[in-house]
Amino acid sequence: MKESVGKRAADRVTPEGSRPVPADLLGRLVAVRRDLHRHPETSWNETGTAERIERELAALGLEPRRVCGTGVLVDVPGVREGARVALRADIDALPIAEETGLAFASHNSGIMHACGHDGHTAMLLGAAELLAIDRPPAPVRLIFQPAEEVGTGAKALIEAGALDGIAAIFGGHLDIHFPAGTIFVTPGPVAASTDLLRIRIAGRGGHAARPHETVDAVVVASHVVLALQHVVSRGIDPAEAAVITVGHLQAGEVANAIAGSAVLEGTIRAFKADIRARLLAEAERIVLATAALHGAIAEVEIECGTPPVVNDERATALAREAAVRVAGPERVATLPGANMAGEDFSFYQERVPGCYVRYGARPPGSAHPNHSSRFDFDEAALGWGAAWLAEVAQVAGRELQSGAG
């Protein structure tokens, strides 16, 4: 098996010659991450993961509590009581068969931490240890959230009271596009809304040699796919970020028969609420009209997913201050462009001010994208994430206590 690029993480230093966390702590975070990576669990099945988190927190003298089956919450006491700062990490894996060849590759067939949630979990555990040593000004709630990949974990935890008493929330995601030690803090929109579009087309099937007796669902579906692209290219301001992608089309059974029905599924994404609403309305109108134009009937189902992630101005300023304290101003930046991926962190931000950052984690050599069967990251990033999470709790806590005073 190949040697992990993170095996030397505990020995890695910054360009200035200092580590973001002590070497022994980074070593423990690497060990925890690898254990979680060996034993990945999909959304709402993170039982073993939650148990490991609880053991790590209990060893620090904290009192974790289980919510929603596999979610874990724990409160770190502050110097003074009052409104809490929340730090969040997602803990679930994906139904992907791992092909990394890592020595600590998944032991669970067909399941893999292909999005770095094992790293996020280790980072938040590291922040817990740092905060237990250096008590924060205000209480801090650590949220270990299940089911981010299916977009339902945050809402469930909110309903279970995860945000009760919370004044601000912070979180982040590993990013293999940037080197470890860099932290990207970006104001405003940083991730898109994610809505599911499902279309059923009813035509009239028949013999392939007699198309005039049919309404070909394949042809109608093809026109629908093309027409949907015009919603963005001709219906949305080119300066706005928006996406409609049809990723699944199923029709017909054999080569010599014309399909009488078709099913299409896709995703609709945007950064702004008004653009999102327009995309959803226009997509439905275009589908129904295109099907009718070709003599077919269409049914459109839109399943609303996660809202866009929009960083609050003040929370972003606090996140940037913490990042500069941890990494230095030359290694803190804003994202260079739009990221149309989704994140259910947005549900927290609908309730309280929050900021979501990106941690540089590019591994040496070839970097494989998130949700790839070969995904891996530079484990040196674990120390940077843990240090930033702990520091933003300190910075935001001081602001809360100052305001309370």
N, C-alpha and C positions, 0 to 999 in steps of 0.2 A: 504493500500500500504506500501511496505517496505521503511524504511528510507534509503536515499542515503548514500553511504559511504563517499561522498564528503561534506555532510552537515556540518561537523566540519572542513572543509579545512581551513577556515579563522583563526582557532585557532591552527592549527598545526604548529610546529616549527621544525627547523633542530636539529640534534644531538648536535650542538654547541650552541643551544638556540637562534638562530636568524632566521628570515624569509627572503626569497629571495626578497619579495616585501612587502610593508606595508599591514597590515591586511585589511584596508578598500579597497585597490585596489583589493586584492585577493577576497574579498567578492563581488565586482562588477563583476569581471571576472567569478566567479561562477554563478552569476545571469544571465549574458549574455549567458554563455554556456548553462544553463538550458532552457532559452527562445529559443535559437537556436535548442536545442534538442527537444523541444515540437513542433517545426514547421520545420521539415526537408524538404528539396527539392532535387529532383534528378538532375543529370547532365543536365546543360543548362536550368534548370527550377528554378534557385535559386533567383527569383525576390525578394521575401520577405526578404531573407537572405541578399541580396545586399543592400536593403533599410535600414535594421537594421545597417549594417556596415557603411553606409553613415551617418546615424544619429549619431552614436557613434563618428565618425571621425570629423564631423562638430561641435560637442559639445566641441571638443578639440581645435577649431579654425583652423582646417585643411580644405583643399579644395579637397575632393575626386572627381574623375571623373569616369564615367562608360565606360567600353569598352566591346566589344563582347557581348552585351546584359546584362550579369549578372556578369561580372568581374568588380572589383573595384581597381583603382590605386590611390595612394596619395603620394605626396612628402613632406617629413619633411625637412625643411631648415637646412643646416649645418652652422657652424660658418663661414666657407669659402665656396665659390662655387667650383665646379670642378666635377670630376667623382663621380658617386653615388654608394652607397652600396644598394643592394636590399635584402629585406626580404620577404619570400613568405609563405602563408598559403593556403591550399585548403579548399573549403567551401561546397562541395556537399555531399549529403547523398546517401543511397542505397535503392533499391526497396526490402526491407526486412520488414516483419511484426514484430514489437517489442514485446518481451516477458520478459522484465526486471522486470516489476512490479514497476518501479520507479514512484515516485510522479510526476515527470516531464516527463513521457514517451510521446512518439510521439502522437500528435493529428491528424496526417495525415495517414490515413489508408494505410498499406502496404509500408510505407516509414520510414526509421530509420537512425539515425546517428550511424551506426554500425562500424565505422572505426575511430572515434575520430576527425572528421573534425570540429565538433562544438567546441571541445577543441582547435584545432589549430587556429581557427578563433578568439576565445577569447584571446589566447596567443598573437597573433599579435596585437589585439586591446590594450592589456595591454602594449606591447612594444611601441605602438604609444603614449600612455599616458606618459610612462617613458621618451621617447625621446622628447616629447613636453616640459617636465619639465627640463630635462638635455640635452640641445641642443648638437647634435653630431658634431664632427669636420668637417665631410663631409656630403653633403645631403644624405638622405636615402629615397628610394622608397619602399613603402609597396605594395605588390601584393597579393590581395585576389582573388584567382584563382578558377573559376568554373571547373566542368567536369574533375577532376582528375580520377575519378573512371572509366571513359570510355577512358581515355588516350588521349583526344583531347584538353583539356583546355590550357595546356602550349603552344602548337604550335600556337593556335589561338591568344593568348595574345602576343606572340613574334611577330607574323605577324602584330599585332595592335600597336607595338612599345613599349611593356612593358620593353624591355631591352635596349632601346635607352639611351645612356649615362651611362650605368651600367658597372662598372668595376669588381664587384664580387657579388655573390648571396649566400644566406644562408637560410636554412629551416630545418624542422625536423618533426618527427612523434612520437606520443605517443606509448609506448611499455609496455604492461601489464606483460611482463616477468621479469621486474626489478622494484625495489621500487622507489617511488617518491623521488626526490632529487638527483637521479643519472642521469648523462648525458653521453651518449656513442658517442664518437667522433672517427671515424675510417678512416684511410687513404685508398685510393684505392677503389675498388669495394665494394658497400654496398647494392645494389639491382640489380636484373637481368633484362635482356631484356625480353620482353613479345611479342611473335609472335603467331598468330593464324594459326592453320593447319586445313584445311577443305578438306575432301576426299569424293569423290562420286565413288561408285563401281557399275558397270553395269555387271550383270551376266545374267542368263536366268532362270526364274521362272518355276514352275511346281508343280505337285502333290507330296506330301510328300512321297508317296509310290513308286515313280519312280524317285529316285534321279539321275539315270544314264542319264536321258533325260534333266537334268538341269545343270546350273552352279550356285551353291548355294552361294549367296552373303553373307549369315551369316558366312559360313565357311571361305570364302575368307577374310571377314572383321576380323575374329578372327585371322587368320594368319598374317594379316597386323598389328594388335595391338601387337602381340608377336614379330614380326620382328622389329617393331619400337623400342622396348626395347633394341635390340642389337646395335642400333646406338650409344647409350650412353655407354652401358656396354662393348662393344667390339670395338667401333670406336673412343672413346674419352679417353684421358689420365685420369686415375682414380684420379689423383691429381687435376683435373679441375672440377669445379662445372657445371653441365649441367642436364637438365630435359626435357624429352618428356613425356607428359601425355595425353592420350586419355580420355576425360571426358564425351563424348557423342557418343553413337552408336545407330542408329535407323535403323531397318530393319524388313520387314515382317508385316503381318496383322493378320494372324490366325495360329493356331498350326498345321494344316494339309496341309499347303502349303509351298513350298520352295520359299524363297524370291529371287526375281530377281534383287533387288537393295539394296544398303545400303549407309548410310551417316554417316561419323565419323567426330568428331571435337575434337581438342585438343590444347595444348599449348606447345610451345618450348621456353626454357629459358636458358640463359647463362650469364656469367660475361664478357667474352672477345669477341671482334668483330670477331676475326678469328674463334673462337669456334662456335659462333652464325652462321656465314656463312657456316661452315662445317655442322652443324646440319641441317640447312635448305636444303642444297643441298643433303645430304645423306638421309634425310627423304623422299624427293621427289623420289629419285632413288629407294629406298627400296620399297616404295608403288607401283610404276609402275611395278617393276620387280616381286613383290610378286603376284600382281593381274594377270599379264601375265602368270606366272607360273601355275596358277590355272584356266586359260582359261577365265578370266574376263578382263574387261577394267576399268582402274581407271583414274579419273581426280583429280589433286591435285591443291589446291588453298592455297597460303600462304599470309596471310595479316600481313604485318610488323607492329608491335606495337611500344612500347617504347624501346629505347636503354637502356643499363645498366647504373645505377647511379654510377659514378666513381668520388670520391672526389679528388679534386685538392690538391697537396701537400702543397702549401703555404696557401690556403684557410683553409685547415684542421688544420694547425698550429695556425692560427688566431682563428678558432673555439674552439680549445682546450684551448688556452690562456683565451678566454672569459669564457669557462666552468669552468676552475679552479678558476677564479676570483669570479664566482657566487656560485659554490658549494664546492670549496676546492678540492685539488688534490686527496684526498682519495675517492671522489665520482665521479671521472671522469675516464672512462675506454674505451677500444675498444670492439667492439662486439665479442663475443666468437666464432662465426661461421658464415657461409654463410646464407644469407637471400635471397631466390629465388623469393620473391615477386617483383613486378614491381612498378615503380613510374615515372610519366611523368616529374618530376623535372629534369630528365636526359636531356630533350630537352633544358633547360636553360643552363646546363653544357656543351652542345655542342657549345654554343656561348660565354660564359664567365666562368672564374674559379668559382667554387662553392663547398660548403660542406653541406652535409645532415646528420643530427644527429638523435639520438633516445633519447626521454625523458622517464625515468622510470616512470611508472604510475600504478603499480600493486595494485589492490584494496585489502582490507582485505577480507579474506575468499576465496571463489572460484573465479577464474579469467576465463572469457570466451574469446575465441579468437576473433580477428578482423573478421568482416563479419558474426558474430554470432548474432542471434536474442536476445541473452542475454548479449551482450557486454556492459561493462561499465568500467570506469577507476577511479583512485583516483584523485579527483579534486585538491588535493594539488599540483599536477603536473603543474597546470595552472600557478602558480606563478613562478615555476622554468623555464618553457618555456618562459614566458614573460620576465623574468630577463635576460635569456641567449640571446634572440633575441635582446634586447636593448643593452646588453653589447657587443655582436659581432659587432653590428653596430658602437659602439664607438671604439672598437679595430681596426676593418678594416678601419674605417674612419681616424684614426690617421696614419695608414700605408699609406693610399692613399695621405693624406696631406703631409706626410714626403717625399714620393716619388715625389710629385709635387714640393716640395720645393728644 
